[in-house]
Amino acid sequence: MLLTDVLLHTDIGSLLKVAAALFEIYLITLAVYNRYFHPLKDFPGPFWASITSLWYYRAIITSDYKSYQLEIHRKYGPMVRLAPDHIQIADPAAIEPIYGPKGNFLKSKFYDPFNPHITDRPDNFIIRDDKVHSGRRRSVAHIYTQAAVLQYEPYVERVIALYEQRMVQYANSGEIFDISTWMRKYTFDVVGEIFFGKEGGMGFIRDNTDVNGWGYLLEVLTKPITAIAYVPFGLQTIVLLSQLLSARTRAGVLGFFTIKQQSHDTLKERLDDMAAKRSFNSNDGLSKLIDVVNDKDKKEPFSMLDVVTEIFAIIFAGADTISTALTAIFYFLHKHPQTLAKLQEEIDTAFSEGKLTYPIRFNDANKLPYLRAVVTEATRLHPSLGLGLPRVVPPGGAEICGKYFPGGVEVAMNAAVVQIDRKVFGEDADQFIPERWIRDGERAAANMERHFLLFGYGKRICIGKHIANTEMYKLLPLILHKYSF
């Protein structure tokens, strides 16, 4: 009897039972294969992680990234299987082969959910193909160089002036000044100044509000977007719909589309100003991105939609991560009053000797050795990204730290784990000791910096790192010089 005859003469209930049974057999077979026959079967890790990637999805959604990943490496060792096709590595020796310029480990599907799909060319963070990434990065790299960022200092200073006004207001009233909340407002407003053409920022500080729900969006959507890549493909739609049952998530999704529209509107407003010959800032990041589009000699495609993609991406890459770093710095200073006193003494001395003046220049603040040590140490212990940065092992496989990995599987390294390695950072690696960056000389400091993943590593290192450092080094000395806490 032909299969078509069976289907035509069998009731729907029976067919559904057969389909369910076949699906159950498939799941059991897949679980057995992943656990006992998969090429990664010998790597240690949680039992359920070896069977399904849903374990990793649940861990991301329900756990504190940093804490559970530290615990899992303490339990299972330097290489841990977090999903059937995913190994996280804590050995610093793996940094160079995975992320170094000579490696051919491309980005994985993990990055796909971050794509806003404004154009068919995603931003630098999301692009998986290294050649495409190199071309895109070359097109815009001049906007993010240290020399270019120094030109943005007056824009940062306008935001800092507003920030200081708020600090004075709260200090005079005796109200609690939530440093985490206001650092996020600060970094959002800097993005508004440089890439949205808004003098004084978007209004986060000036109006003491969460403009268009940007902050709320990052708060409620970061974990679901990050985790969705580890849901088996056939279940992603179901999981996404289940997430939308939450009012918080729905509000976050609405904010996502609001930011997309605002990015489009920002570009249109600037183009209208240019066409009407109205006054606009021709030196900010937005104008420079438009210049890339209009460059007749550009070697890579870059359209107005690419401008929208770029300014949309900077909200996520250039605001939340920096505010997290600044908050971590003040957390550790609060927990270590002796360090705070020592840093304030260095800053006060720099002002008294004329090495620092107002407005604070990045190049001046960056020369203060203990300030640099504190910033580096705080972000070492609490990096802004709590998850690993996955890469795909190239075809043909690769050996990493003496272990063979077949082509196509994912490997990742987590800064929060790598940056407390005792072989690199000392026996006291899990403690906040800024002096480690000074006490053992330049060679030891350089070795630690080679294993520092705050901004990524190699050819994929964060393109906005100079903006991040400028924001931090211009604000920190001002607060620490003028205020006690």
Steps between C-alpha positions, in 0.01 A plus 500: 500500500631842407568758771242730340236230540587461867474873556167524318340215693629584848317739730675819611518389863698191413732699275570744781581214735741353247661840444538551875654156540745561216595838647555339839723236342693776324556690826613188684734404216644852489548504877679163495721613212589832667580331829687189386608533136551872432861607420493716816370220725821479704498864611369547856193704584147484640305190396212686335740733316639199315152403382334826400590865447183587693709456816722792396196705399348448844830580674527833316138597567490408868856552627752770567740458208819550693422298811374182339779490243768542765342221703470269204870531414598442862299179489588363156836656413637728226290350218127459560228376267215752533296363208532195274707698244647765733815493715600791721873527568657675799867443416658836397725312257193450279450872436750531217399192296128581527491880477845587368563644152635171364197299604213423267231459765194684369222638717214260572121518474501651851528847345207468258219601741668840549447588133236776466463420127510863393700402194645178363839607638509469881729704723856408599400311813258269321682426172620141508717492188848639574556636149169685500576627849841630396348699214227646718745588774735675258211716380427647843820445700615862462193613697609299804876560510646664809576814299140521380358436846708784645303730271183382675622613843296825498185293444583275795571809710152640434350180637738502798388856582139380517606200706679721751194723532299195599762391753497846660120491514495162673786590734321817612168324552644196674320266261654165408696522176475157334834482322395209277191679368681826437798336334262346249341840439848647452611245242171520310531878482857478371372273222231760436762773467740316271271288283152651524599864465326603823677779690518401865392149412161338455354648819566215744685727743340834415144368539583220746313246291547177308465642149288271282562219747859439387613396847195284558553334164853392589387387843226265382620381158871434545462154653228371263686622191828357627348165589283440194798388291524190719143389442481221239399656168157339480405630845620860468166638381315325784745633759480852359121495515510371857730787596245745359249384761693721741386863502859605573628322190224647282591847621864429424417383148301818444804697612714306252286616209483851644879523496510371142255770397689765695821399324327550164351832614838625623660441162206661316518807724872543431454452125217756503727746682773444245263542205350819646848630590397531865761495773616155613807343657721395211759339729290255700481128436174527310642747247810288456289192428309695235835605354585131455184456292586801284863399450531426129825311557367260763599140434218332691123550464364733767155655466277726707339187644847397617517831687174411675639156585815654644329750729249237609781262594691761700211522747555139602877481455589847622266579787405207719847344504669826603246576771557149637875566513458836675260350752745218572779751562297688760385174657857388562606844622213498748599152620867601535524841671880487515513470121252785468711723726818416310337574165352828621842602627652434156227702330515787751878517461467505122266799523724684746802447273313606187513154342120498497285805423136560420366393261687177557679378189514130428872508422572657839282263703637200313848581633401442863640154579281416797183613324589271210569218744164543675303513175678194363470301822128571546418403143722193531293368788168617359513513119199652330417182307426205725490235228760347275552617143433189287700407193462208258791259462609514133448206262758232559502559874759658726708421805456735796704459816581140409139401425360428154178672395318389184399760244160661547475486880494817709770612741486807720693682770345707775689806623353462848665157526823556307583823683528332839748238381772469763775409255462840333362730769659350811387294797284792613326519161151487651566808715472869414860622514573780249866496605548177301517714185791700643683293761670242276617730222408563138572147377255341744237765422543442127453126547176558690379741232554230235247287685251781561175454307293802606487631143541166329819397327680501167336607177158507665600730786229754583510786251360741760758439775645852469157655550451279806833598653443868428163493676650331805822697534330838458226438757675304774758764606231768521278299734789378713653848527180684593301250703540273801290189543 
